[in-house]
Amino acid sequence: MTGSKTGDTGVTPLRVGLIGYGLAGSVFHAPLIAATEGLALDTVVTANPGRQEQARAAFPDVRLTATADELLAHAEELDLVVVASPNRTHVPLATAALKAGLPVVVDKPVAGTAAEARELAALADDRGLLLSVFQNRRWDNDFLTLRTLLADGELGDVWRFESRFERWRPQPKGGWRESGDPAEIGGLLYDLGSHVVDQALVLFGPAVSVHAEADVRRPGAETDDDTFIALTHASGVRSHLYVSATTAQLGPRFRVLGSKAGYVKYGLDPQEADLRDGKRPGTATDWGTEPEELWGRLGAGESPLTGGGRPVRTLPGDYPAYYAAVAKALTDGGPNPVTAVEAAAALDVLEAARRSAREGVAVAL
């Protein structure tokens, strides 16, 4: 589905309908869509009056509807639907949009199970439509830097990959993300775990074994808030992945150990914080960059905490690249930046991790 020519000014932007205007919709999807050449935020779906006012203030020309049914009743007026609503709605809303003939982007996790993700992928294939999953952390600054170091052979053969997405939130915030109802698909395993598992699979290939430990630490918490996942990859690499809301002292974001050198990187990519603060891609030349004091260090036999190793410039993060790739896929037949089949492979790991933590066993894939 492509836009039509408008004189000599180029191609009419693809019209995007965004379902959901909570954290994911308002902080990530709407600003990134609006900043992408070839896309136009046309309609936002939210029944919350406060969020409607927020959307109108940020995007004065946007149309507002209260329900996804209202949006899909006018499917012919759109070129893409983005599902950024609570996790339990991802599958039914993506299914409805695909059946209405619309390409779809779904926030992670695309589904609660790998089987559901593969069913969605099959439906999209049958309809000849794009189905893409918003795994934005593939465009984090540290991840892009690490991929470059690996491609350049700077670490040699990687033996162990440690990845941490840790926070200190001793009081639960509530809401569906922290609900104990399995139907909500809440908890850190499926929230932050979706990111760290996806990154590990992209870097080091499929996993053949999964061990996990999941705990509910905070008083009043209903679902996992301190989780560890150990993967053995078919490549021989071992990944140790930590996601936690209970970390009083934060560890390195990445610690990667290889036969030639190791790479240690502290701190989170700045793009989320910038988006939360209202900054927008394209309005500054330093989007996604971080100061030199936060650069990771590469070396062998030395401690980065005492200045050991050499600093490695962190590449700029690039969340806008995801939607640029979606636009290119729709208009020029470019590749899908994140397929539902890839997301299903990550869900295989998450399901195995949930079973491992529950039964106290390692799970073979």
C-alpha positions, 0 to 999 in steps of 0.5 A: 500500500503506497501513497500517491504522487502529489505534483512535484513534491514527492509522495503522499505520506502513509496515513497511520492509525495509532491504537493506544496513547499510554506510555508506549503510544505517547512516548515512543510511537507517536513521536517517532511516527511523526518524525519519519519521512513518508509517514503521517500520524492520522488517527489516535485511538484512546477513550481517555479524555485526558489522553485525548487532550494530550494527543491533540496538544502534541499533534493538532491535526490528528483525528481522535476516536474512542475505539479500535472498531471506529478506526477499522470501520474506516480502514480504507482511509489508512495505510498502517495500524500501530497497536500500542495498547495493553499486552492482552489486546495485541493479538485481537487488535492485530488480527482485526487490523490484518483482516481489515486489509491493513499492515500492522506494527505491534508493540512488544511482546507481540503476543502472549505465546509463540504459537499466537505470534506464528498464527499472526505471522501466517495471517499476515502472509496469507493477506500479503501484508506487513506485520512488524514488531516494535523491538526498538532496543535493537537501535539502542546506542550500546547495542549498535556499538556492540554489534560493530565491535563484534563485526570487527572482531574486536572481542574475538570469539565471544564466550559470555554475554551479560546484559542487564536492564535494572531499575530501583523501584522499591514500590510497585506502581500498579497498573496492568504491567504489574498485574498478577492476572496471567491474561494481562501478560504483565511482569518483567519477564515479558516486559524488559525480558522481551528486550534482553532476549531479543538482543541476545538472539540477534547477536548470538543466534538461537538458544538451545537451553534456558534456565531462569529464576523469577521472584516477586520481591516487593511487598504488594507486588503481584508478578515477577519483579526480579528475574534472571535468564541464562541461555546457551546458544547453538553457537556456544555463547552463554547469555546471562540476562537480568531484568529487575525493579529491585536493584539498589546498585545498578550493574553494567548494561553490558559485559561481554567477554571474548577470547581477545578482549572484553567490553563493559558498558554502563548506563542506558541509552538516552533516547527514552529519557529524551522522548519522555522529556518531550524531545523529538528526533530530527530537532537536534543533530545530537539525537541519541548521543551520550557524553564521553564519560559514559562510553564503554571500555574495551580491554583485557586483564584490566578493570574499567572501573579504574580506567583499564582498557580503552574507551570506545565511542558509543554510536548514536542510538537510532530509534527513528530507523525502525519506522524509516524501515517500516515506511521503506518496506511499505513503499519500496518493498524493503525488508521488514525490520523485525518480523513476527517470526523473529518475535516468536523465537524470543517468545519461545525463550520467554515461555521456556524461562517461565517454565524453568522458573516455575519448575526449577529445571533447565528447558531444552528448545 
